[in-house]
Amino acid sequence: PTTQHADGSKVHAFDAYLAPALERHNLVVRTGSRADRLLIKDNICHGVAYRRLADSTDHVVHAKKEVIVSSGYVYTPRLLFLSGIGAKEDLEAVGLKVVKDLPAVGRNLTAARFSPLAWRTEEPTLSQMMGAPISATGAKANPAAYASTVLEATARSRSSVAAKKDPTSSKPDLVLTFLPLFYAPKSAPLQYSLQGEPWPLKTNAFTICATLGETKAQGSVTFTSGAPDVSPVVTHDAMTHPEDLARAREAVELAKRIGGSSAMGNATAPIENGAGGQDMWSAVYDGRGTCRMGKHHHDSVVDYHLRVHGITNLRIVDGSVIPVGSPYLAVPEVLALAERASELILNHHIRTSGDSGVDMVADAPAPSTVTIEHLRNKLGESFPLLQGVAYLSAKQAEGLSEVEPVDASLSSSASACALFAAISFVAGSGALAAIFHRKSTSSRDDSYAILIQA
């Protein structure tokens, strides 16, 4: 996996992008804050109103150039809706003033669908390696297992349905993922945190997740109130289209052939829990499309430069803009879109201001990493997982550093980049995503290809 180093330590977007920039004089990070409303006047976005949750006080951040929202596929459409941007009838239904009628806000939710098929095995799995109280009393902890990515292997395939529909394409639409852990459909996605069943874990089994990429079934993020304290409602429609069901059957058949084969070692028997059935498919939690990209106001939210239709100085940079689904988790796509968005934003402001930019990189220490070997030296050869968690929690620094506000004397490109970072984190850490392929079936896909390849 791209997020894990050879020594077992992992990296995430905070370590790679934000931590090295925390000492910049033009960056302010506000933690424990919730963006509640965009400040819009005459169809121009001027800033963000946010609440500091610790003391329930309200504050405002004003934008010198533009506001970038990066709150993910659930909370980005929520922020737009609370700001009066959305379907006219939905806004009026909860008593909000209509600033911009954009019917696609919160609509067109697309997410991969998966079903976990499991087999009992005589080989030890993660459930037996974590130490007490996660594993059974007396089971020896195996710290090497703590470095597992859980999703240990991936196989890609193109279904016969897709091949028949488009014989010229070789794009995989089915993914099978191997997990050395029991994954029960009824408790998804808790298995990723070893909570698929009560502790100590009793089921020793491996799982193959059969996953579909794009489906005809979509969903929505809707809003029952104009109050920021009321959570949005996320709905994934059931798969009922014959094309979706045919793909699902093919994915399940392939998973069963692999899981029950001799190549899987000491698999003893499949676990019959309904997995793979028509009503046993879950939506992956990193959805896309709720502020999707396109050319037209009636069926999209942003253009191919990520600018919100009809609102000046407002962009969206996260997974909500992606108009098509994918069978993969979004991290690599997130980073690709963020990198491309940074180029678009900086180049725009440099071009319009004539500013050549400044070097804003401050000398910051490299993020510290934690390895299994380091923990063994501190805690012993066979320390339980929860002991390692407790140790790291005690060592973790509290909060993030805050530095001085943006200096008015900074160059325009510096201000743009600083505002990008500040507003993005006020709005919330979001899923920033992209897909590296060109499609020509509709204007929204053409726009997406233009963004990535421009």
Disulfide bonds with the S-S distance in Angstrom:
none
